[in-house]
Amino acid sequence: MQRKFILSVVSVLAAVYLQAQPAPNMSKGGSSSYSFVDYQKSFPRPSEALDRKEDTLQKQFEAKKLKWPARYLYIRSFKYDSQLEVWVKNELKEPFRLFKTYRVCALAGALGPKRMQGDFQVPEGFYYINEFNPQSNYYLSLGLNYPNVSDKILSDSLKPGSDIYIHGSCVTVGCIPITDQQIDELYVLATHAKDLGQDFIPVHIFPIRYNVEKSVKYLESLTKDDPELKKFEDRLGDAFDFFEKYHQLPVVMIGDKGDYFVNESSPGKERPLAEQKQQPLKKQTVAHRNRRIDVLTDAVHQWPQFPGGGEAFMKYLDQLGREMTAFLPRGVTRAFIQVEFVVDSDGVPVNFKVLKGFKDADDFNDELITRLEKMGTWQPATLQEKPVAKKMIQTITVEGR
């Protein structure tokens, strides 16, 4: 019997684009005098985010040899691994490139799809951004089109749930929360992509990373006695595999019973997770501020001074420690991080290095150094009344208060 498919989704190559949130007198690519960027600037929070983040994002794009702003955006999130990835490109035919990975800082529910209102589940499946919310209760938020066609078939017919967002504030009852600093960036990226014509910004939500052995084994244990859940998660794995192979979006079809089917996968096959070849994840390279300093002075007449003095520095480190709790690995609630850096003769802090912390914390260290590099210009150390470069070592306590 011929299988009936009722919708094709999640491909930027699709002929039909879905309008996320229209505003008057706007046109794609900013050709009108009133663009989507202008529209967002009419709200205080997006306006402040654009002012804060555009220059920083542009420099990060340049460091990764990416064209700013990105015309096409793709977001994928991994529930068990607590990560949200942002992929970008500027031409349809070119592959997506990874721009940044954010830590999802809270999780409600368990692995598996959302099937009813009030179950506190984060959905799993294939969605797109259908709302830009500049006045969210969680600072800023990007709404998803949950329930999609599959969800409407498979979920509670009367109360499937709604109002699923990617948002700030690091709290959730079924959404995808990241920090305010991160939603600032993501909101700006999405605003520019929509302004350039991408009305359909795909967001794929997976239970796990299907190339991480620990995650795969956990999902296997969860689905071994639940064939329907295993079938569902296997189809999501097919989409993950396709993107890993091509760095292009898969075309996903929804059958008349609500099942997902992915191009290049057989509708009847079972995906043996235990036999998947585990590919090591490529570490994302972060460009930090490093300088060649030929002379470091050990003994000085005056030590470097943080803007505002020593008390201001202690307050800054205390605040930084609280902010960094959102980036701690799963199961870690407190950490003492020893950092070395140099206050150069012009007062600019450079050459940050984490001396002591915890194992397998590259993402955490990169985020910490990125934030430390924004601390501002110091009053440099002096020797015989001349400014000199001085090495500093500081311990930062990362702990929620």
Protein Blocks (a to p, Z undefined) as FASTA:
>chain_A
ZZddfbdehifkbmbdcdfbdcehiaehhlambdfklmmmmpmklmmmmmmmmmmmmmmm
mmnopacddfbdcddddfklopacddddfbfkbccddfbdcddfbdehjedddfbehklp
acedddddfbdcfkbfklpacddfbdcfklmmmmcfklnogaiacdehiiaehiacddfk
lmmmmmmmmmmmmmnopabccddddfbdckbfklmmmmmmmmmmmmklmmmmmmmmmmmm
mmmmnopacdddddfkopacdehiafkbccdfklpccdddddddddddddddfbdcfbdf
bdcddehijmlmmmmmmmmmmmmmmmgcehiabdcddddddddfkopaghiacfbdcehi
lkmmmmmmmmmmmnopcddddeehiacddddddddddddZZ
